[in-house]
């Protein structure tokens, strides 16, 4: 008979993906598959990082309108044209968000092993919950960018916008490298 953790893992991983995208990001599939292949772990959420333009109706995440969202590097023209064609008077923010991963671990010993590896690559990793039947870890990258980019008709000049896109793409690339490094570390210890 399956133990409680194995049953929870099986039940969780058989559910439909409820994320906005509806699937695991291409850039993190191998890492998620590696973690989920081990008896002591399963992922509950993941994002390989993304670059987004958000129209803010309020400070609440669910009240934002996603103008553009990519889980890969963007081209300047994608951002520029999306901003130029956007007619709302609400604030628009450019955000490059880091990798984030939530992992359920069978016990504190399993979580320590995973956490030690995660912290070699992702300094902002830690235990976020300890319950009788599992420990939850959060692994999060530190490379990010978040800036107000447009309000009404006011937006930055093209040169500044090019620099922001360049920085967002650079950060996105650094996150990708760290995902690969973390995956290689885990292949050696799990």
URURKA-V328808 format. One record per residue. RES is the residue in one letter. SS is DSSP state (@ for helix, = for strand, . for the rest). Layout:
<<RES;SS> <RES;SS>>
//
This chain:
<<X;.> <X;.> <X;.> <X;@> <X;@> <X;@> <X;@> <X;@> <X;@> <X;@> <X;@> <X;@> <X;@> <X;.> <X;.> <X;.> <X;.> <X;.> <X;.> <X;.> <X;.> <X;.> <X;.> <X;.> <X;.> <X;@> <X;@> <X;@> <X;@> <X;@> <X;@> <X;@> <X;@> <X;@> <X;@> <X;@> <X;.> <X;.> <X;.> <X;.> <X;=> <X;=> <X;=> <X;=> <X;=> <X;=> <X;=> <X;.> <X;.> <X;=> <X;=> <X;=> <X;=> <X;=> <X;=> <X;=> <X;.> <X;.> <X;.> <X;.> <X;@> <X;@> <X;@> <X;=> <X;=> <X;=> <X;=> <X;=> <X;=> <X;=> <X;.> <X;.> <X;.> <X;.> <X;.> <X;@> <X;@> <X;@> <X;@> <X;@> <X;@> <X;@> <X;@> <X;@> <X;@> <X;.> <X;.> <X;.> <X;.> <X;.> <X;=> <X;=> <X;=> <X;=> <X;=> <X;=> <X;=> <X;.> <X;.> <X;=> <X;=> <X;=> <X;=> <X;=> <X;=> <X;.> <X;.> <X;@> <X;@> <X;@> <X;@> <X;@> <X;@> <X;@> <X;@> <X;@> <X;@> <X;@> <X;@> <X;@> <X;@> <X;.> <X;.> <X;.> <X;.> <X;=> <X;=> <X;=> <X;=> <X;=> <X;=> <X;.> <X;.> <X;=> <X;=> <X;=> <X;=> <X;=> <X;=> <X;=> <X;.> <X;.> <X;.> <X;.> <X;=> <X;=> <X;=> <X;=> <X;=> <X;=> <X;=> <X;.> <X;.> <X;=> <X;=> <X;.> <X;.> <X;@> <X;@> <X;@> <X;@> <X;@> <X;@> <X;@> <X;@> <X;@> <X;@> <X;@> <X;@> <X;@> <X;@> <X;@> <X;@> <X;@> <X;@> <X;@> <X;@> <X;@> <X;@> <X;@> <X;@> <X;@> <X;@> <X;@> <X;@> <X;@> <X;@> <X;@> <X;@> <X;.>>
//
